[in-house]
């Protein structure tokens, strides 16, 4: 019985370390107005992640809650923009070590949080570069399903300057 409990707990213990911050973590933006950040974002590109395998037409929607936390609804369509929809819901809260809105702790499962760091943000909140401090995850998000080539290239250059291996970026298929 004890052996079974340990085996069940091991993955949870491994994931609780997801919010550890390495010494060489990239800097985040100076501040984020969460009111302006809420709403729908389209994934333009990302590092491949097992939890997004087969996803196209990926979006994220953020909405503020009365308690100051943020509701997160990620959705995608499997295989093609007209494929079966997959939805994942989470809750985010401001990182108490950086309460300026640029670092969020996101939880899709109770007691397990992952880092959601806003590394670059358009002054008009038209696009965002989001990653994890360990550089394993990276997303380029936009308020529209596409970005101009020059804007995309600029965001990729910013990610590279922050130490991300941008050769791993894969563009996300969006409708249209």
N, C-alpha and C positions, 0 to 999 in steps of 0.2 A: 504494500500500500504506500509506504513512504517513498519507495523508488518511483512509483507512478506519479505521485505528487511532485517530486523533484523534476521528472521529465516534463510534466506539464508547465512547471514554473520557469524552466530554463529559457524558453523563448521570450517570456515576459521580462525576465531579468535582463536579457540581452537588449531588448527594445527600450528599457528605461534609461539606458545610456545614450539614447539618441539625441538628447539635448545637452550633452557635454560639449563644451566649447574648447576647441584646440587653441593652443597659444598663437598659432599663425592664422587665425580666423580672419576672413575678409571683413572690412568695415561695412557698415550699413549706412543708409542715407541719414542725414541729420535728424529729420523728423518726418512723420507721415500723419496726415489728417485722416483719421480712420473714417470720418463722415464722408470725405471725398473718395476714399479708396473703396468703399462698399459699392456693390453693384456687380454687374456681369463682366467677366474677363474671358477672352478667348486665348487658348494656348497656341502660340505661334511655333514654338520649338521647345524641346526638353531633352534632358538626358534620359536614355531608356531606363525604365523602372519596372520591376516585375508586376507591381500593382496596376500598371497602365498598359500591360501587354495587349496588343491588338486594338488599342483605343485610337479613334479618329474623332474629329469634331468635338474636341475636348474643351470644356468650359469650367469656370469656377465662379460661383456667386457668393458674395459676402454681404451679410446684413447684420447691423448692430442689434444687440439685445438690450433690454431694459437694465440688466445687471452689468453692462459694460463689456460683456463678452461678445464674440462675433460668431454668428452661425455661418458655417461653410458648407456649400453644396457643390461637389464636383460631379460632373457628368461627362460621359463620352458615349460614342456609338462604336460597337465592336465591328471591325473589319472595313466599314465604309460609313460615310455620313448618314446613310439610310439603314444601317444595321441596328441590331438590338441595343437599346439604351442601357447603360450601366450607371448607377448613381451611388455616391458615397457621401454621407453626411458627417460633419465633425463640428467641434466647438473649438474656438481659439480664444486665447487671452493674451494680454500684453505681458511680455517678459518682464518680471519685476526688476531685473538687472538693467533693463533698457526701456523704461516706460514711455519713450517718445513715439511709439507706434511703429518703429522700423523692425522690431523683432517680435514675432508672435510665437506662442507655443500652441501647436495644433494637436488636438486629440480626436482620433477616430475611434479609440477604444478607451474605456475607463482606466485611469492610472498610467496611461502611456502617452507621452507627449513628444512631438517632433518639432524641430526648429524650422521656422518659416521666416527667413530674413529677407527684407527688401533691400537689395544691394544698389539698385539704381531706379529712379522714378522720373518720368517726364514731368516737368513743372505743371502741365495741364492734366496730369493723370491719364494720359492717352496710352502709355505703355509702362511696363514694370519688369524689372529683372529680379527674380526671386531665387534664392538658393539656400543651401544649408552650410553651416560654418565648416563642416568637414569636406566640403566641395564634392560630395557624392551626388547631390541633387541640384538641378538647375532648370529653371523655366523662364521662358520669355513670354510675357502676357501682353495682350493688347485689348483695347475696348472694341476693336473691330476685328473681323476674321482674318484680315491681312495687314501687313505692314509694308511701307515703301522699302525698296531694296536698300537704299542708303541708310534709313533708320535702323533696319535690321542689322546691317553691317556695323553700324556704330554701337549697337547694343552688344553684339558678339565681341567687338573689340574691348568694350568695357569689361565683359566677363573674363576675357583672356587676361587683361591687365590685373584682374583680381585673383589670378592664379587658377582659373577653371580650365580644364582641358576641353576647349570648345570643339575639337575634332569629334567629340562624342555627341554633339548636339544633333538631334534629328527633328526635321520640320514636321509639324503636325498637319495632317490633311484636314482642311475645313471646308464646309459647303461653299460652292461657288468657286 
